[in-house]
Amino acid sequence: MAVQAADMALQSAMIIDDHPLFCDALSMTLKTITGIEDIATANQLGDALSKLDDGGQPDVIVLDLNLPDVNGLDGLIRLKTAAPKVPVVVVSSMADNRMISSAMRAGASGFVPKHSQREVFRAAFEAIGRGEKYLPESFVEVNDPNTPVTGKEEALQRLSTLTNQQARILQLICEGKLNKQIAYDLSIAETTVKAHVTAIMRKLGVQSRTQAVLIANEASFANLLPNGPDAP
């Protein structure tokens, strides 16, 4: 039976969402539909990454994209870097086809619109438990698989190659911080920051910090939503 297979595969979960009531409701839903009892919660990405760094690797992560300390799909990309083998199910109210496509290309194993019925969550976690991906029934792929990679897709692919520390440094660069400030914020040497910045630019294929910021902005929500700057 599918539910039993999922119950055996998924014994622990981490929910990352900054709305306490939704966190509580989703925790109860997961316990009911999957039998998962070991559920950790985090209200921002930094808290979740700290728990992962401490060795708490759950069987599945549930992520809200709209967190106070991330921009666009940065949170998902950094999670996949920190826990590459853990499936991430995005649960978000931003559930248009373009956002779903981008989240899946950035490494998500499933996408569930935030206010879905319980049976939708059940289907999603049964699929994850079987090692499959899950997409909403209403989902329609934005781009044909044979179409050339777009600028946004290429940006996501490049960003996904960054380590967790590099992603944190890039986020601070996007906030306009200098190497000295970044070193202070992260409690590392300025020379270490410079080495990371060099590696970031190499991985992103750019020659300057400004170009690195442009790549990061290419993956922001504003460019992914249907009413974004380059919407048809």
Backbone hydrogen bonds, N-H to C=O, Kabsch-Sander energy under -0.5 kcal/mol:
donor,donor_aa,acceptor,acceptor_aa,energy
5,A,1,M,-1.8
6,A,2,A,-2.2
7,D,3,V,-2.6
8,M,4,Q,-2.2
9,A,5,A,-1.7
10,L,6,A,-2.7
11,Q,9,A,-0.7
13,A,38,D,-2.4
14,M,60,V,-1.7
15,I,40,A,-2.7
16,I,14,M,-0.5
16,I,62,V,-3.2
17,D,15,I,-0.6
17,D,42,A,-2.1
23,C,19,H,-2.4
24,D,20,P,-2.5
25,A,21,L,-2.4
26,L,22,F,-3.0
27,S,23,C,-2.4
28,M,24,D,-2.1
29,T,25,A,-2.2
30,L,26,L,-2.8
31,K,27,S,-2.2
32,T,28,M,-1.9
33,I,29,T,-2.8
34,T,30,L,-2.3
35,G,30,L,-0.9
35,G,31,K,-0.7
36,I,30,L,-0.8
37,E,11,Q,-0.6
38,D,11,Q,-1.0
39,I,37,E,-1.3
40,A,13,A,-2.8
40,A,38,D,-0.5
42,A,15,I,-2.2
48,A,44,Q,-1.7
49,L,45,L,-2.9
50,S,46,G,-2.0
51,K,47,D,-1.9
52,L,48,A,-2.1
53,D,49,L,-2.5
54,D,50,S,-1.4
55,G,52,L,-1.6
56,G,51,K,-1.9
57,Q,55,G,-1.7
59,D,12,S,-0.8
60,V,12,S,-0.8
61,I,87,P,-2.6
62,V,14,M,-3.3
63,L,61,I,-0.5
63,L,89,V,-2.5
64,D,16,I,-2.2
67,L,65,L,-1.5
70,V,67,L,-1.1
73,L,219,A,-1.3
74,D,71,N,-1.8
75,G,72,G,-0.6
77,I,73,L,-2.3
78,R,74,D,-2.6
79,L,75,G,-2.1
80,K,76,L,-2.3
81,T,77,I,-1.4
82,A,78,R,-2.2
83,A,79,L,-2.8
86,V,83,A,-1.5
89,V,61,I,-3.3
89,V,87,P,-0.5
90,V,88,V,-0.6
90,V,110,G,-2.7
91,V,63,L,-2.6
92,S,90,V,-0.5
92,S,112,V,-1.2
95,A,93,S,-1.5
100,I,96,D,-2.3
101,S,97,N,-2.6
102,S,98,R,-2.2
103,A,99,M,-2.5
104,M,100,I,-2.4
105,R,101,S,-2.1
106,A,102,S,-1.5
107,G,104,M,-1.2
108,A,103,A,-2.2
109,S,88,V,-2.8
110,G,88,V,-1.2
111,F,134,Y,-1.5
112,V,90,V,-3.1
114,K,92,S,-1.9
116,S,113,P,-1.7
120,V,117,Q,-1.1
121,F,117,Q,-1.4
122,R,118,R,-2.5
123,A,119,E,-2.3
124,A,120,V,-2.3
125,F,121,F,-2.4
126,E,122,R,-2.1
127,A,123,A,-2.0
128,I,124,A,-2.2
129,G,125,F,-2.1
130,R,126,E,-1.2
131,G,128,I,-1.7
132,E,127,A,-2.9
134,Y,109,S,-1.8
139,F,136,P,-1.8
147,T,144,D,-2.5
154,E,150,T,-2.6
155,A,151,G,-2.2
156,L,152,K,-2.2
157,Q,153,E,-2.3
158,R,154,E,-2.5
159,L,155,A,-2.7
160,S,156,L,-1.9
161,T,158,R,-1.5
162,L,159,L,-1.6
167,A,163,T,-2.4
168,R,164,N,-2.0
169,I,165,Q,-2.2
170,L,166,Q,-2.5
171,Q,167,A,-2.0
172,L,168,R,-1.8
173,I,169,I,-2.3
174,C,170,L,-2.4
175,E,171,Q,-1.0
176,G,173,I,-2.0
177,K,172,L,-2.1
182,I,178,L,-2.6
183,A,179,N,-2.8
184,Y,180,K,-1.8
185,D,181,Q,-2.6
186,L,182,I,-2.4
187,S,183,A,-0.8
187,S,184,Y,-0.5
188,I,183,A,-2.1
193,V,189,A,-1.8
194,K,190,E,-2.4
195,A,191,T,-2.0
196,H,192,T,-2.2
197,V,193,V,-2.8
198,T,194,K,-2.2
199,A,195,A,-2.0
200,I,196,H,-2.9
201,M,197,V,-2.5
202,R,198,T,-2.0
203,K,199,A,-2.5
204,L,200,I,-2.3
205,G,201,M,-0.9
206,V,201,M,-2.4
212,A,208,S,-1.6
213,V,209,R,-2.3
214,L,210,T,-1.9
215,I,211,Q,-1.9
216,A,212,A,-2.2
217,N,213,V,-2.8
218,E,214,L,-1.4
219,A,215,I,-0.6
219,A,216,A,-1.3
220,S,217,N,-1.8
223,N,220,S,-0.9
224,L,220,S,-0.8
224,L,221,F,-1.1
225,L,221,F,-2.3
228,G,225,L,-2.2
231,A,228,G,-1.9
